[in-house]
Amino acid sequence: MNPNARARQRLAAAVFAASLAAYLLGSLVARLLGRPALGDLVRMATCLPALAAAAALFADRAVWTIARNTIAQAVRVRAAFVILAVYLVLVPALPFLVKGDGTLRGLLHVVIAYSLIVAGMLLGLLTLAVSTTTLWSELREKQIYALEAKPIRRWHVLLGKLLGIILINAALLAFMGLVTWGSVQFLVLRAERAAARIPSSAAYEKKVAERGLRDAREQVLTARRTVLPDPPPQSDLDDFVGSQLEDRCRRIVRDDRIPPEARTADPATRDALIRQEAIRQLVEDFAKIVNSVPTGYTRRWHFSGLTIPRRHDLNFTVRFKFFSSDRKSEEPDHVRWEFGVPNRTKAYRYDDAFLPDEVHEIQVPADTIDAEGGLEVRFQNREPRRPTLIFSEADCLQVLIPVGGFAGNLARGLAIIFIEVLFIAVLGIFCSTFLGFPVSPIVALSVLVVIFLVGSLKAEFEKGFTFDQNKDSPTAAAAERVTRVVMTGLHAILPPLHKYSPSAQVSSGEEVSPLSLLEAAWSIALAYGGLLMLAGAHVFERREVALAVP
């Protein structure tokens, strides 16, 4: 190999490794200091040199030679064609097999969601199979020995395998995206033609069909950014906690609800732990109070940063979900929504009945937003049964504003799926550097299962799930503490694959933001994928290829 080329490769590898190390160190410092902005700055500063170094390594001629052989191997076994055939059978048939909720919006939601889920699952299975067997097959058939006599380093082989899988996935995912987009356009065109065929004499049916098309365009075939309401002033929380703190501390001691770790502590530590527990309880009580609306009362929220044109013919979406204190009733609750401020913006009122525990959406004209991008929302509980309606979760009330179109949102969703299957490819190649078949696919699949289980369990714990529902089992409480510690540790070191849900976002018309795409590319592909590739190259360079592997 040319000495200059080898020096460039070593420099690129060193820059990539240094960028990863700087990212990990900067992220750790930002987390310890509680400064997320510092972590974002480190991420941006290290992203460009890491990308440039990765591009330089992938640009090597030997890497592309291995990549072409990997693609040819996948074509010979016809795995990619099987995936395409399955997808071509399943997705175009969805519009004829599923009905949704009877509306065009519901049908589009189901078709898009199932199409992207099927695409991710099929590509994930293909990637796992190819990445864990391509290196093993060359070792089994002793083709790797021919490369040992050529000026090709073993890391060239790993990068070439990865590049070949990347190109296969990119081609398949682009084709799947076109099929999904074509299915959506077919459904919309069919609905438009059906609406056009309705005679003018059937005015009501024509209006319903046109409204269905408008709802589909505004709620599914779009990209809407989620905006949460402004939090209550910190001064209100401080005043509430300050006025109730001493009384709550005395009540905890009187009712013998002292935290277990405080019972054996010294007096100063004991008082501090009791005070900490009292503050935690009061913060929860404050959240319940400000988010509860008794019958006849009105709750007000304010949203900021709604940067859309203030036109009457342009709508945004208010999505909400509330719970009712009357858990026995199955009847909807009568409420009143008011948007805007009279004499300053247009104001609209909606009186309707909504079922609790379900997600609802209201389309609101954009001229309710003031000149500063603010929106005032008022909610009144008018239910005669006199239940208290509760907005208990942080995202129980959202405003979704249109910021883009369906095609761009679909492309970003597909890019997220591509990044996820890229990590699967890296994981499979890493396992194949020291494991054989079928051990390597089993290990890789087990790691993926653990990643998704950890994300799901952590989300359930954050929602209030507990092993000890009755608070009377020390064994269950101890098991929960151990589980929480293990989940927290694993969540901190495993890639955040569970954090992204492109199928749910695209199918519901929510924006897959460019920022989240960049974050996924850096954290999943470059950081975790880069670390695994460096570790795999280190292991494979030192492996005796003539030895049997498990």
C-alpha positions as CSV (number, residue, x, y, z in Angstrom):
1,M,0.0,0.0,0.0
2,N,1.1,3.5,-0.7
3,P,2.8,5.0,2.4
4,N,0.9,8.3,1.9
5,A,-2.4,6.4,1.7
6,R,-1.6,4.5,4.8
7,A,-0.8,7.7,6.7
8,R,-4.1,9.3,5.6
9,Q,-6.0,6.2,6.8
10,R,-4.2,6.3,10.2
11,L,-4.9,10.0,10.5
12,A,-8.6,9.5,9.6
13,A,-8.9,6.7,12.1
14,A,-7.2,8.8,14.8
15,V,-9.5,11.8,14.1
16,F,-12.6,9.6,14.3
17,A,-11.5,8.0,17.5
18,A,-10.6,11.4,19.0
19,S,-14.0,12.8,18.0
20,L,-15.8,9.9,19.7
21,A,-13.7,10.4,22.8
22,A,-14.4,14.1,22.9
23,Y,-18.1,13.4,22.5
24,L,-18.2,10.9,25.3
25,L,-16.2,13.2,27.6
26,G,-18.2,16.3,26.8
27,S,-21.5,14.5,27.2
28,L,-20.5,13.2,30.6
29,V,-19.4,16.6,31.8
30,A,-22.6,18.2,30.5
31,R,-24.7,15.6,32.3
32,L,-22.8,16.1,35.6
33,L,-23.1,19.8,35.4
34,G,-26.7,19.7,34.3
35,R,-26.0,21.7,31.2
36,P,-27.7,20.1,28.1
37,A,-26.7,23.1,26.0
38,L,-23.0,22.2,26.6
39,G,-23.7,18.7,25.4
40,D,-25.3,20.0,22.2
41,L,-22.3,22.3,21.6
42,V,-19.9,19.3,22.0
43,R,-22.0,17.2,19.7
44,M,-22.0,19.8,16.9
45,A,-18.3,20.5,17.3
46,T,-17.3,16.8,17.1
47,C,-19.9,15.8,14.4
48,L,-18.2,17.3,11.4
49,P,-14.6,15.9,12.0
50,A,-16.1,12.5,12.7
51,L,-18.2,12.5,9.5
52,A,-15.2,13.7,7.5
53,A,-13.0,11.0,9.0
54,A,-15.6,8.3,8.4
55,A,-16.0,9.4,4.7
56,A,-12.2,9.3,4.2
57,L,-12.1,5.7,5.6
58,F,-15.1,4.6,3.4
59,A,-13.6,6.2,0.3
60,D,-10.7,3.7,0.2
61,R,-10.7,1.5,-3.0
62,A,-10.2,-1.7,-1.1
63,V,-13.3,-0.9,1.0
64,W,-15.4,-0.5,-2.2
65,T,-14.1,-3.7,-3.6
66,I,-15.2,-5.6,-0.5
67,A,-18.6,-3.8,-0.6
68,R,-19.2,-4.9,-4.2
69,N,-18.5,-8.5,-3.2
70,T,-20.9,-8.2,-0.3
71,I,-23.6,-7.0,-2.5
72,A,-23.0,-9.7,-5.0
73,Q,-23.1,-12.3,-2.2
74,A,-26.5,-10.9,-1.0
75,V,-27.8,-11.0,-4.6
76,R,-26.7,-14.6,-5.0
77,V,-28.6,-15.8,-2.0
78,R,-31.6,-13.8,-3.2
79,A,-32.3,-12.5,0.3
80,A,-33.0,-8.9,-0.9
81,F,-35.4,-10.2,-3.5
82,V,-37.4,-12.1,-0.9
83,I,-37.7,-9.0,1.2
84,L,-38.9,-7.0,-1.8
85,A,-41.4,-9.7,-2.7
86,V,-42.8,-9.8,0.8
87,Y,-43.1,-6.0,0.9
88,L,-44.7,-5.8,-2.5
89,V,-47.3,-8.3,-1.5
90,L,-48.1,-6.8,1.9
91,V,-48.1,-3.0,1.5
92,P,-50.1,-2.6,-1.8
93,A,-52.7,-4.9,-0.3
94,L,-53.2,-2.9,2.8
95,P,-55.7,-0.4,1.4
96,F,-57.9,-3.3,0.4
97,L,-57.4,-5.3,3.7
98,V,-57.8,-2.7,6.4
99,K,-60.6,-0.2,6.9
100,G,-59.3,2.0,9.7
101,D,-62.1,4.0,11.5
102,G,-64.1,4.4,8.3
103,T,-62.5,7.8,7.4
104,L,-59.8,8.6,4.9
105,R,-57.7,10.0,7.7
106,G,-58.0,6.7,9.7
107,L,-57.2,4.6,6.6
108,L,-54.1,6.6,5.7
109,H,-52.9,6.5,9.3
110,V,-53.2,2.7,9.3
111,V,-51.6,2.2,5.9
112,I,-48.6,4.5,6.6
113,A,-48.0,3.1,10.1
114,Y,-48.1,-0.6,8.9
115,S,-46.0,0.2,5.9
116,L,-43.2,1.8,7.9
117,I,-43.4,-0.9,10.6
118,V,-43.2,-3.7,8.0
119,A,-40.3,-1.9,6.3
120,G,-38.3,-1.6,9.5
121,M,-39.0,-5.2,10.5
122,L,-38.1,-6.7,7.1
123,L,-34.9,-4.6,6.8
124,G,-33.9,-5.4,10.3
125,L,-34.2,-9.1,9.7
126,L,-32.4,-8.9,6.5
127,T,-29.6,-6.8,8.0
128,L,-29.2,-9.1,11.0
129,A,-29.0,-12.1,8.7
130,V,-26.5,-10.6,6.3
131,S,-24.3,-8.8,8.8
132,T,-23.9,-11.9,11.0
133,T,-23.3,-14.4,8.2
134,T,-21.3,-12.6,5.5
135,L,-18.0,-12.7,7.4
136,W,-18.7,-16.2,8.9
137,S,-19.3,-17.6,5.4
138,E,-16.0,-16.3,4.1
139,L,-14.2,-17.8,7.1
140,R,-16.0,-21.1,6.6
141,E,-15.3,-21.3,2.9
142,K,-11.7,-20.0,3.6
143,Q,-12.1,-17.1,1.2
144,I,-10.6,-14.8,3.8
145,Y,-7.2,-16.5,3.3
146,A,-7.0,-15.0,-0.2
147,L,-7.4,-11.5,1.3
148,E,-4.6,-12.2,3.7
149,A,-2.1,-12.4,0.8
150,K,-3.3,-9.0,-0.6
151,P,-2.6,-5.5,0.5
152,I,-5.9,-5.3,2.3
153,R,-6.1,-4.8,6.0
154,R,-8.8,-6.6,8.0
155,W,-10.5,-3.4,8.9
156,H,-10.9,-2.9,5.2
157,V,-12.9,-6.1,5.2
158,L,-15.2,-4.9,8.1
159,L,-15.8,-1.5,6.5
160,G,-16.4,-3.0,3.1
161,K,-19.0,-5.4,4.6
162,L,-20.7,-2.6,6.4
163,L,-20.7,-0.4,3.3
164,G,-22.2,-3.1,1.2
165,I,-25.0,-3.7,3.7
166,I,-25.5,0.1,3.8
167,L,-25.9,0.3,0.1
168,I,-28.4,-2.6,0.0
169,N,-30.5,-1.1,2.8
170,A,-30.5,2.3,1.1
171,A,-31.7,0.9,-2.2
172,L,-34.4,-1.3,-0.5
173,L,-35.5,1.5,1.8
174,A,-35.8,4.0,-1.1
175,F,-37.9,1.5,-3.0
176,M,-40.1,0.8,0.1
177,G,-40.5,4.6,0.6
178,L,-41.7,5.0,-3.0
179,V,-44.2,2.1,-2.6
180,T,-45.6,3.7,0.6
181,W,-45.8,7.2,-1.0
182,G,-47.5,5.6,-4.1
183,S,-50.1,3.8,-1.9
184,V,-50.9,7.0,-0.1
185,Q,-51.3,8.9,-3.4
186,F,-53.5,6.2,-4.7
187,L,-55.8,6.4,-1.7
188,V,-56.0,10.2,-1.9
189,L,-56.7,10.1,-5.6
190,R,-59.4,7.5,-5.2
191,A,-61.1,9.6,-2.5
192,E,-60.9,12.8,-4.6
193,R,-62.5,11.0,-7.6
194,A,-65.2,9.6,-5.3
195,A,-65.9,13.1,-4.0
196,A,-66.0,14.5,-7.5
197,R,-68.5,11.9,-8.6
198,I,-71.0,12.9,-5.9
199,P,-73.8,15.0,-7.6
200,S,-74.4,18.5,-6.5
201,S,-77.9,17.5,-5.4
202,A,-76.3,15.4,-2.6
203,A,-74.9,18.5,-0.9
204,Y,-74.5,16.9,2.5
205,E,-72.6,13.8,1.2
206,K,-70.4,16.0,-0.9
207,K,-69.6,18.2,2.1
208,V,-68.7,15.1,4.2
209,A,-66.4,13.7,1.5
210,E,-64.6,17.1,1.1
211,R,-64.3,17.4,4.9
212,G,-62.7,14.0,5.0
213,L,-60.2,15.0,2.4
214,R,-59.4,18.2,4.3
215,D,-59.0,16.3,7.6
216,A,-56.6,13.8,5.9
217,R,-54.5,16.6,4.5
218,E,-54.4,18.6,7.7
219,Q,-53.9,15.7,10.2
220,V,-52.0,13.0,8.3
221,L,-50.5,14.3,5.0
222,T,-48.5,17.0,6.8
223,A,-45.7,17.6,9.3
224,R,-46.9,19.2,12.5
225,R,-44.6,20.4,15.3
226,T,-45.7,19.7,18.9
227,V,-45.8,22.6,21.3
228,L,-46.5,22.2,25.0
229,P,-48.1,24.8,27.2
230,D,-46.0,27.2,29.2
231,P,-45.3,25.8,32.7
232,P,-46.8,27.5,35.8
233,P,-44.6,30.2,37.2
234,Q,-41.9,28.9,39.5
235,S,-42.9,31.4,42.1
236,D,-46.3,29.8,42.4
237,L,-44.7,26.4,43.1
238,D,-42.2,28.0,45.6
239,D,-45.0,29.7,47.5
240,F,-47.1,26.5,47.6
241,V,-44.2,24.4,48.9
242,G,-43.1,27.1,51.4
243,S,-46.5,27.4,52.9
244,Q,-47.1,23.7,53.3
245,L,-43.6,22.3,54.0
246,E,-43.5,22.3,57.8
247,D,-46.9,20.9,58.1
248,R,-46.2,18.1,55.6
249,C,-43.0,17.2,57.5
250,R,-44.9,16.9,60.8
251,R,-47.6,14.8,59.0
252,I,-45.0,12.4,57.6
253,V,-43.6,11.8,61.1
254,R,-47.0,11.6,62.7
255,D,-48.3,9.0,60.1
256,D,-45.1,7.0,60.3
257,R,-44.4,7.4,56.6
258,I,-40.7,8.2,57.0
259,P,-38.5,7.0,54.1
260,P,-36.8,3.6,55.0
261,E,-33.3,5.1,54.6
262,A,-34.1,7.8,57.1
263,R,-35.1,5.4,60.0
264,T,-31.5,4.4,60.7
265,A,-29.8,7.7,59.9
266,D,-28.5,10.3,62.4
267,P,-30.9,13.1,63.4
268,A,-29.6,15.7,60.9
269,T,-29.6,13.3,58.0
270,R,-33.0,12.0,59.1
271,D,-34.5,15.5,59.1
272,A,-33.0,16.3,55.7
273,L,-34.5,13.1,54.2
274,I,-37.9,13.8,55.7
275,R,-37.8,17.3,54.3
276,Q,-36.8,16.0,50.9
277,E,-39.7,13.5,50.9
278,A,-42.1,16.3,51.9
279,I,-40.9,18.5,49.0
280,R,-41.4,15.6,46.6
281,Q,-44.9,15.0,47.8
282,L,-45.8,18.7,47.6
283,V,-44.5,19.1,44.1
284,E,-46.7,16.2,43.1
285,D,-49.7,17.7,44.9
286,F,-49.1,21.1,43.2
287,A,-49.1,19.4,39.7
288,K,-52.4,17.6,40.6
289,I,-54.0,20.9,41.8
290,V,-53.1,23.0,38.8
291,N,-54.1,20.2,36.3
292,S,-57.5,19.4,38.0
293,V,-60.7,21.1,36.8
294,P,-63.7,20.6,39.1
295,T,-67.2,21.1,37.7
296,G,-67.9,24.7,37.0
297,Y,-64.3,25.8,37.1
298,T,-62.1,27.0,34.3
299,R,-58.4,26.1,33.6
300,R,-56.3,28.5,31.5
301,W,-53.1,27.6,29.5
302,H,-50.8,29.8,27.5
303,F,-48.7,28.6,24.5
304,S,-45.8,30.5,23.1
305,G,-43.7,30.3,19.9
306,L,-46.5,29.4,17.5
307,T,-44.9,30.7,14.3
308,I,-47.5,30.2,11.6
309,P,-49.5,32.6,9.4
310,R,-52.4,34.1,11.3
311,R,-55.1,33.2,8.7
312,H,-58.7,32.1,9.2
313,D,-58.4,29.5,6.4
314,L,-55.3,27.9,8.0
315,N,-55.9,25.5,11.0
316,F,-53.7,24.1,13.7
317,T,-54.6,21.1,15.9
318,V,-55.2,21.0,19.6
319,R,-54.7,17.5,20.9
320,F,-55.8,16.6,24.4
321,K,-56.6,13.8,26.8
322,F,-58.1,14.1,30.2
323,F,-59.2,11.7,33.0
324,S,-62.3,11.7,35.0
325,S,-62.7,11.2,38.8
326,D,-65.9,9.3,38.0
327,R,-64.3,6.0,37.0
328,K,-67.6,4.1,37.0
329,S,-69.3,6.2,34.3
330,E,-68.9,5.4,30.6
331,E,-70.6,8.6,29.4
332,P,-68.7,11.4,27.8
333,D,-68.1,14.6,29.8
334,H,-69.5,17.9,28.6
335,V,-66.8,20.6,28.4
336,R,-66.2,24.0,26.8
337,W,-63.0,25.0,25.0
338,E,-62.2,28.6,24.3
339,F,-59.3,29.8,22.1
340,G,-58.0,33.3,21.6
341,V,-58.6,36.5,23.5
342,P,-61.5,38.7,22.6
343,N,-60.7,42.2,21.3
344,R,-57.1,41.1,20.7
345,T,-57.4,38.1,18.5
346,K,-60.3,36.1,17.0
347,A,-61.9,34.0,19.6
348,Y,-63.7,30.7,19.1
349,R,-65.7,28.5,21.5
350,Y,-66.4,24.8,21.2
351,D,-69.0,23.1,23.4
352,D,-69.0,19.3,23.1
353,A,-68.8,16.1,25.0
354,F,-65.7,13.9,25.0
355,L,-64.9,10.5,26.5
356,P,-62.2,10.5,29.1
357,D,-59.0,8.4,28.8
358,E,-59.0,8.9,25.0
359,V,-57.0,11.2,22.7
360,H,-59.1,13.9,21.0
361,E,-58.2,16.5,18.4
362,I,-59.8,19.9,17.6
363,Q,-59.0,22.0,14.5
364,V,-58.7,25.7,15.4
365,P,-58.3,28.6,13.0
366,A,-54.8,30.2,13.1
367,D,-56.2,33.7,13.6
368,T,-56.6,32.9,17.3
369,I,-52.8,33.4,17.7
370,D,-51.6,36.8,18.7
371,A,-48.9,38.9,17.0
372,E,-46.2,37.5,19.4
373,G,-47.0,33.9,18.6
374,G,-49.0,33.3,21.8
375,L,-52.2,31.4,22.2
376,E,-54.6,31.5,25.2
377,V,-56.6,28.3,25.8
378,R,-59.4,28.0,28.4
379,F,-61.1,24.8,29.4
380,Q,-64.3,24.7,31.4
381,N,-65.8,21.6,33.1
382,R,-69.6,21.7,32.4
383,E,-70.5,18.1,33.2
384,P,-73.7,17.8,35.3
385,R,-72.5,14.6,37.0
386,R,-69.9,16.9,38.7
387,P,-66.7,14.8,38.2
388,T,-63.3,16.4,38.4
389,L,-61.5,16.3,35.1
390,I,-57.7,15.8,35.3
391,F,-54.9,16.6,32.8
392,S,-52.4,14.4,34.7
393,E,-49.6,13.8,32.1
394,A,-47.2,16.4,30.8
395,D,-48.4,15.9,27.2
396,C,-52.1,15.7,27.9
397,L,-52.5,19.0,26.1
398,Q,-50.6,19.9,22.9
399,V,-50.8,22.3,20.1
400,L,-49.6,20.9,16.7
401,I,-48.7,23.5,14.1
402,P,-48.1,22.7,10.4
403,V,-44.4,23.2,9.4
404,G,-44.0,21.0,6.3
405,G,-45.4,18.5,3.9
406,F,-45.9,14.7,3.9
407,A,-43.1,13.8,1.4
408,G,-40.4,15.5,3.4
409,N,-41.7,14.0,6.7
410,L,-41.8,10.5,5.1
411,A,-38.2,10.9,3.9
412,R,-37.0,11.9,7.4
413,G,-38.9,9.0,8.9
414,L,-37.3,6.6,6.4
415,A,-33.9,8.1,7.3
416,I,-34.5,7.3,11.0
417,I,-35.3,3.7,10.1
418,F,-32.1,3.6,8.0
419,I,-30.1,4.8,10.9
420,E,-31.6,2.1,13.1
421,V,-30.9,-0.7,10.7
422,L,-27.4,0.7,10.3
423,F,-26.8,0.1,14.0
424,I,-28.1,-3.4,13.6
425,A,-25.6,-4.0,10.8
426,V,-22.7,-2.7,12.9
427,L,-23.9,-4.9,15.8
428,G,-24.1,-7.9,13.6
429,I,-20.6,-7.4,12.1
430,F,-19.1,-6.8,15.6
431,C,-20.6,-10.1,16.9
432,S,-19.3,-11.9,13.8
433,T,-15.7,-10.8,14.5
434,F,-15.4,-13.2,17.4
435,L,-18.5,-15.5,17.1
436,G,-19.7,-17.9,14.5
437,F,-23.0,-19.0,13.2
438,P,-25.6,-19.4,14.8
439,V,-24.2,-17.8,18.0
440,S,-23.6,-14.4,16.5
441,P,-27.2,-13.7,15.3
442,I,-28.5,-15.0,18.6
443,V,-26.3,-12.7,20.6
444,A,-27.0,-9.7,18.4
445,L,-30.8,-10.4,18.6
446,S,-30.6,-10.7,22.4
447,V,-28.8,-7.3,22.6
448,L,-31.6,-5.7,20.5
449,V,-34.3,-7.3,22.7
450,V,-32.6,-6.0,25.8
451,I,-32.3,-2.5,24.3
452,F,-36.1,-2.3,23.6
453,L,-37.0,-3.9,26.9
454,V,-35.0,-1.4,28.9
455,G,-36.6,1.5,27.1
456,S,-40.1,0.1,27.6
457,L,-39.6,-0.7,31.3
458,K,-38.1,2.7,32.0
459,A,-41.1,4.4,30.3
460,E,-43.4,2.3,32.5
461,F,-41.6,3.2,35.7
462,E,-41.8,6.9,34.7
463,K,-45.5,6.5,34.3
464,G,-45.8,5.3,37.9
465,F,-45.6,1.6,37.6
466,T,-44.5,-0.1,40.8
467,F,-44.0,-3.7,42.0
468,D,-45.5,-2.9,45.3
469,Q,-49.0,-1.6,44.6
470,N,-50.2,-1.8,48.2
471,K,-46.9,-0.5,49.7
472,D,-46.8,-3.4,52.1
473,S,-44.2,-5.8,50.6
474,P,-40.5,-5.2,51.5
475,T,-39.5,-7.9,49.0
476,A,-41.3,-6.2,46.2
477,A,-39.9,-2.8,47.2
478,A,-36.4,-4.2,47.3
479,A,-36.8,-5.9,43.9
480,E,-38.1,-2.6,42.4
481,R,-35.2,-0.7,43.7
482,V,-32.7,-3.2,42.2
483,T,-34.7,-3.2,38.9
484,R,-34.7,0.6,38.8
485,V,-30.9,0.8,39.4
486,V,-30.2,-1.8,36.7
487,M,-32.6,-0.2,34.2
488,T,-31.1,3.3,34.8
489,G,-27.6,1.9,34.3
490,L,-28.5,0.0,31.1
491,H,-30.5,3.0,29.8
492,A,-27.4,5.2,30.2
493,I,-25.1,2.9,28.3
494,L,-27.3,1.4,25.6
495,P,-28.2,3.2,22.3
496,P,-31.6,5.0,22.5
497,L,-33.4,3.1,19.7
498,H,-36.6,3.2,21.7
499,K,-36.5,7.0,21.7
500,Y,-37.5,7.3,18.0
501,S,-40.8,6.2,16.6
502,P,-40.9,7.3,12.9
503,S,-43.9,5.1,12.0
504,A,-46.1,6.7,14.7
505,Q,-45.0,10.2,13.9
506,V,-45.4,10.1,10.2
507,S,-48.7,8.2,10.3
508,S,-50.2,10.8,12.7
509,G,-48.8,13.8,10.8
510,E,-46.3,14.7,13.5
511,E,-43.0,16.2,12.4
512,V,-39.9,14.1,12.3
513,S,-37.7,17.1,13.0
514,P,-34.3,17.6,11.3
515,L,-32.9,18.0,14.8
516,S,-34.0,14.6,15.9
517,L,-32.7,13.1,12.7
518,L,-29.3,14.7,13.3
519,E,-29.4,13.5,16.9
520,A,-30.1,10.0,15.8
521,A,-27.4,10.1,13.2
522,W,-24.8,11.2,15.7
523,S,-25.8,9.2,18.8
524,I,-26.8,5.9,17.2
525,A,-24.8,5.8,13.9
526,L,-21.6,7.7,14.7
527,A,-21.2,7.3,18.5
528,Y,-22.5,3.8,19.2
529,G,-21.9,2.5,15.7
530,G,-18.4,4.0,15.6
531,L,-17.4,2.5,19.0
532,L,-18.6,-1.0,18.0
533,M,-16.7,-0.8,14.7
534,L,-13.5,0.3,16.4
535,A,-13.9,-2.5,18.9
536,G,-14.7,-5.0,16.1
537,A,-11.7,-3.9,14.1
538,H,-9.5,-4.3,17.2
539,V,-10.8,-7.8,17.8
540,F,-10.6,-8.9,14.2
541,E,-7.1,-7.6,13.6
542,R,-5.9,-9.8,16.5
543,R,-7.9,-12.9,15.7
544,E,-6.4,-16.1,14.4
545,V,-8.7,-16.8,11.4
546,A,-7.7,-20.4,11.2
547,L,-9.1,-21.2,14.7
548,A,-12.6,-22.4,15.2
549,V,-15.1,-20.0,16.8
550,P,-18.1,-20.7,18.9
